[in-house]
Structure formats: C-alpha cells, structure tokens
Amino acid sequence: MPRYFFHMRNDKKDIIDSTGAELPDIAAVKDSVKEAREQVGRRVRNIITKGKYWIDVEDETGSIVYRFYFHAN
C-alpha cells in the first residue's frame, strides 16, 4: 500500500510529517485530509495564528498529489 505524507504549511512555517500513513488511494487521502483538518482545527484553535494554511500531501516520491487550503479564524 502506498505511503502518503501530510505537511501543514503557511507563509511562515511548515510542519512536516516524517512518518506518513499508508492509504489505498487518492480518495482515501482526501478523506484523511478532511478528517485531519477537522481534528487539527479543534485541537490547535488557540495555538495557531489567524491566516491561510494548506496541507500538502506527498507520495513516496515527494510529488504533491493533493493540496487542501483552509483558513484559521
């Protein structure tokens, strides 16, 4: 099963996922990003600064296979 890495980014800082997760396909990647974004939003609402963020999902070759943008309010 392929491994995907979920990196959270903004204009100032990157939080790199060095472990990744094994997922069967891109549909599972998209579901995972949505779930991760909701969990991160609840847990770090008071830690992250307001602004634009995105999650880059890379495959094992380092290619970005999916990008998801969101805002912290």
Summary of the structure (lengths in Angstrom):
residues: 73
radius of gyration: 12.1
end to end distance: 36.1
largest distance: 36.1
contacts: 173
relative contact order: 0.28
helix: 25%
strand: 38%
